[in-house]
Amino acid sequence: MSWGVFLIAAWLALACEWGLRGAAALGPTAIAPSFVLVLAVFVAMWAPSVHALFGCVVLGLGLDLLMQLNAGEGMRVVVGPNALGFLLMGYAVVISRSLVFRRNIQSGVFLTLLGGLLVAIVATALLGARGLYGDIEVGRLGGRLVTGFGSAVASAVLAVVMIPGLTLLSGAFGFRKQRAPKFGTRR
C-alpha cells in the first residue's frame, strides 16, 4: 500500500467529512454520509491485513479529533471511540473480504453498511462508558445510536458512487488486482 496516496485520500475524506457534513445532512437531523467510512471500507477490502487495520485506526483517530463534546467549561476532544470502532470495522471487513468479490459494487455497499453499524455501536458504547465519569456531556445514547445507524445507511448510498471511483484508483494506492486462482497442471 502506498502510504502517501493513502494519507492524501484520508486528508481529502476528512476535509469532506468536516466541510460537507452539514450540507449533506438529511433535513434537521445529524444523519449524514461518512466519506471516511467509505474510504476505510475500501482500504480494508484491498490492503494487506496489517496495513488495513492500521489505516482504519488512523482514519478513526482523525474522526475522533474532529468530534468535540461539550464539557462543563468548554469543548473537549475524546480520542478513542471512533478509532476502536474503525479498528473493529476494519477487522470485520478483513475477515469477510475473502467471501466477496472486491470489484463488485454491492460488496462495497454491503460492507459499508455493516461497517457503519459496527462503528456506531462501538463508538456509542465507548462514549457512554466515558460519559459515566461525568466530565463530558454525551447526550442521549439512544439518539446517538439512531443517528449512527442512519449515517451507516447514508454512507452505504454514498458508497455506490465512491467505491467504483476508488476501485479505479486502486493502482495508485498500490493494491494488486484480484486474480482468479489458476487450476490445471504444471508443465
Sequence and secondary structure as in RCSB ss.txt:
>XXXX:A:sequence
MSWGVFLIAAWLALACEWGLRGAAALGPTAIAPSFVLVLAVFVAMWAPSVHALFGCVVLGLGLDLLMQLNAGEGM
RVVVGPNALGFLLMGYAVVISRSLVFRRNIQSGVFLTLLGGLLVAIVATALLGARGLYGDIEVGRLGGRLVTGFG
SAVASAVLAVVMIPGLTLLSGAFGFRKQRAPKFGTRR
>XXXX:A:secstr
  HHHHHHHHHHHHHHHHHHHHHHS TTSS    HHHHHHHHHHHHS HHHHHHHHHHHHHHHHHH EEEETTEE
EE  SHHHHHHHHHHHHHHHHGGGS TT HHHHHHHHHHHHHHHHHHHHHHHHHHHTTSSEE   HHHHHHHHHH
HHHHHHHHHHHHHHHHHHTHHHHT         S   
